[in-house]
Amino acid sequence: AELIKSKPIVSISVGLSAIFLLGGATKQTAPAAVKVRSGDVVIMGGQSRLCYHGVPRIIAHSFDVNRFK
């Protein structure tokens, strides 16, 4: 368990794209699905710091080599 919850959660997507789910403070809130690609950053601070979140799916063959050229 985390002792200090005042710092934000930072999630950095590296490699394949994925589906990132961000819910609410309880599991009764339906989560919003967001597609994240390599290089995307999600920062959750304040009230969103305590929201349920996760990555249920990695999208195979989704890395775009040309994106960083």
C-alpha positions as CSV (number, residue, x, y, z in Angstrom):
1,A,0.0,0.0,0.0
2,E,1.2,3.5,-0.7
3,L,1.8,5.7,2.3
4,I,1.8,9.0,0.5
5,K,-0.9,9.7,-2.1
6,S,-0.2,13.4,-2.7
7,K,2.1,12.8,-5.6
8,P,0.6,12.2,-9.1
9,I,0.6,8.9,-10.9
10,V,2.5,9.1,-14.2
11,S,2.0,6.5,-16.9
12,I,4.3,6.5,-19.9
13,S,3.4,4.4,-23.0
14,V,6.5,2.9,-24.6
15,G,6.3,0.5,-27.6
16,L,2.9,-0.9,-28.7
17,S,-0.3,1.0,-28.4
18,A,-2.8,0.1,-25.7
19,I,-6.2,0.7,-24.3
20,F,-6.1,2.7,-21.0
21,L,-9.2,2.6,-18.8
22,L,-9.9,5.4,-16.4
23,G,-12.8,4.9,-14.0
24,G,-14.0,6.7,-11.0
25,A,-13.4,6.6,-7.2
26,T,-15.5,3.4,-7.0
27,K,-15.9,0.4,-9.3
28,Q,-19.5,1.4,-9.9
29,T,-18.4,4.2,-12.3
30,A,-18.1,2.9,-15.9
31,P,-14.5,3.5,-17.1
32,A,-13.6,5.7,-20.1
33,A,-11.4,4.0,-22.7
34,V,-8.5,5.9,-24.2
35,K,-6.1,4.6,-26.9
36,V,-2.5,5.5,-25.9
37,R,0.4,5.2,-28.4
38,S,4.1,5.0,-27.8
39,G,5.3,8.3,-26.3
40,D,1.9,9.2,-24.8
41,V,1.9,10.3,-21.1
42,V,-1.0,10.1,-18.7
43,I,-0.8,12.1,-15.5
44,M,-3.3,11.6,-12.7
45,G,-3.2,14.0,-9.9
46,G,-5.7,15.5,-7.5
47,Q,-9.0,13.7,-7.4
48,S,-8.1,11.5,-10.4
49,R,-5.1,10.2,-8.4
50,L,-7.5,7.9,-6.5
51,C,-9.6,6.7,-9.6
52,Y,-9.5,3.1,-10.7
53,H,-7.4,2.7,-13.8
54,G,-5.6,0.0,-15.8
55,V,-4.5,-1.3,-19.2
56,P,-6.6,-4.3,-20.2
57,R,-5.4,-4.6,-23.7
58,I,-2.1,-4.2,-25.7
59,I,-2.7,-3.7,-29.4
60,A,-0.5,-6.2,-31.3
61,H,1.6,-4.9,-34.3
62,S,0.7,-1.3,-33.5
63,F,4.2,0.2,-33.2
64,D,4.7,2.9,-35.8
65,V,8.5,3.2,-36.6
66,N,8.0,6.3,-38.7
67,R,6.3,8.3,-35.9
68,F,9.7,9.2,-34.4
69,K,11.7,9.9,-37.6
